[in-house]
Amino acid sequence: MSCSEFDIIARYFNRQSTIRKDVLLGIGDDCALLIPSLKQYLAISTDTLVSGTHFLPDIDPADLGYKSLAVNLSDLAAMGADPAWVSLALTLPEVNEPWLASFSESLFGLLDYYGMQLIGGDTTKGPLSLTLTINGWVPIDKQLTRSGAKAGHWIYVTGWPGDSAAGLAILQGKLEVADQDQRNYLVKRHLRPQPRILMGQGMRQLATAAIDISDGLLPDLGHILKASGCGARIHLDRLVFSSALTDNCSREQAIRWALTGGEDYELCFTVPEDNRGALDTALSGLGIPYNCIGQITANGGLQLLDGNQVVEFEGSGYDHFSE
Amino acid sequence: MSCSEFDIIARYFNRQSTIRKDVLLGIGDDCALLIPSLKQYLAISTDTLVSGTHFLPDIDPADLGYKSLAVNLSDLAAMGADPAWVSLALTLPEVNEPWLASFSESLFGLLDYYGMQLIGGDTTKGPLSLTLTINGWVPIDKQLTRSGAKAGHWIYVTGWPGDSAAGLAILQGKLEVADQDQRNYLVKRHLRPQPRILMGQGMRQLATAAIDISDGLLPDLGHILKASGCGARIHLDRLVFSSALTDNCSREQAIRWALTGGEDYELCFTVPEDNRGALDTALSGLGIPYNCIGQITANGGLQLLDGNQVVEFEGSGYDHFSE
């Protein structure tokens, strides 16, 4: 079967299901042309997923299409941004049309859900990998950076951390889950993470710092602490887990996965005492829990408490190159 | 040697040699934040380079750092855009610090030359490849698209097409060039293509269509013809070659490399009769030749003439997936 680079783009990626008013020129020229928004900053983030490093080589292409965009959306969520456009660089070992059909169908499903437009990219031959560069808009001076946390601010986490690592363990044959619903739930949490876009938008002007949990709660909170120049006290007994997680592993394992498992794509954020009421108003209707798990401290370092006990914790989150 | 993903970014990529006023937040948060320009469109383009497909695995990292940015700049040039920012997604099989130092030194050299800022990206482990997403500004309604060519407009090409393919042939041991200066020139034309940014800026409002020659003059001109809904007549005897090229291969080979060799990163563009004088004024001081090689026709199709002879030509430009 002969299918050129241009055929691939025309058949699978040059669909215009969502047409945005700020896209003057999309796929098909040397550059895309976008119309700036006067009262907003442009937020840009890039994520690469490599076969064998970020996903299993036999991943369902529909899951890959979803996840590659979801992890990028998660960065916009952590900035409090509204999703706008994305560029897709897709490197493929061969042209597999059913694979491409399934991948692009799933990708466009999520693009359309968020009113986003695919504006360009590149299609090349080589070992399977994807790089997406996502663009979004943030109202001026309402962005959520990592550097605004101050001593006394409360530390929150959305959703159910630890689920994703459990889902990966199931796929790798390292965790047995007898209940099919619980098994499916955990695997889905790994393969189809829900970007917390609405929560990011809801906490604009209320949160002082935010990050999405891609490497694990501890290392990602560590980025906030480093950028903000402060420390934190975390109460492990305040972590909220899904019942699918706690029904199928020890409490220690659940804590370990939440702290360092990574790929949960929940948000970790900090809120001053005065904004906690407004935060509840903004987030409580969104159907996703958010739990206060600790407090920012003036002194550097991260202290873990379980009840009144200070806990020592070994290990850190995922880092591609550490040995 | 232990060197984490964050160490790599901090040591080699978080330099701020150029600080742009439109960059509110660069490397180091969930997203970069950019300040839109009111009277300009944002131009975005993405290019991926894969080891073994786009460059030889033993390429000098300094050449790779240069070329990965230059091919992206070439897309901005073809749109008439002013370079602004770039995101770099770098996938590496291992951490090789001398390699990274050389790569990033070269990349930042070209970034600084164009007053650009690296705003983010991703560093991952896997088979060597790079994806750059470049951003530039174009004054509103002065962009150079592919779709504005009309019958009667003159077709121009900048520089010396065919050199890059000859340089690649030298590196592959397929072309012998005894003269060391000529050899170095041709290899440099392949490894260090000069993006025609100044020429793209100079032809804004004068050219009606433009494209950069990445796949070869014929297929790339073909994109203009398709987008503009017209045909063209090209006079092969008007192609201008470097003496390094004509001294070392037959005229037929030079023509073949110019038409289908690819990677010249020259500009092919169309200009109405009335703008030719202004074009000379705008471009003649830039030190790069630009030659009229033919004319747009109303009827579809591309006719090649050599003197008064119609020439049949087999073969097309580079396509990653065609067989």
Interface residues (C-beta under 8 A of the other chain):
Chain A: S2 C3 S4 E5 F6 D7 I8 L24 L25 G28 D29 D30 C31 A32 L33 L34 I35 P36 S37 L38 Q40 Y41 L42 A43 I44 S45 T46 D47 T48 L49 V50 S51 G52 T53 H54 D75 L76 A78 M79 A81 W85 S87 L88 A89 T91 L92 V95 I119 G120 G121 D122 T123 T124 K125 G126 P127 S129 T131 T133 N135 G136 V138 Q143 T145 R146 S147 A210 I211 D212 A227 D319 H320 F321 S322 E323
Chain B: S2 C3 S4 E5 F6 D7 I8 L24 L25 G28 D29 D30 C31 A32 L33 L34 I35 P36 S37 L38 Q40 Y41 L42 A43 I44 S45 T46 D47 T48 L49 V50 S51 G52 T53 H54 D75 L76 A78 M79 A81 W85 S87 L88 A89 T91 L92 V95 I119 G120 G121 D122 T123 T124 K125 G126 P127 S129 T131 T133 N135 G136 V138 Q143 L144 T145 R146 S147 A210 I211 D212 A227 D319 H320 F321 S322 E323
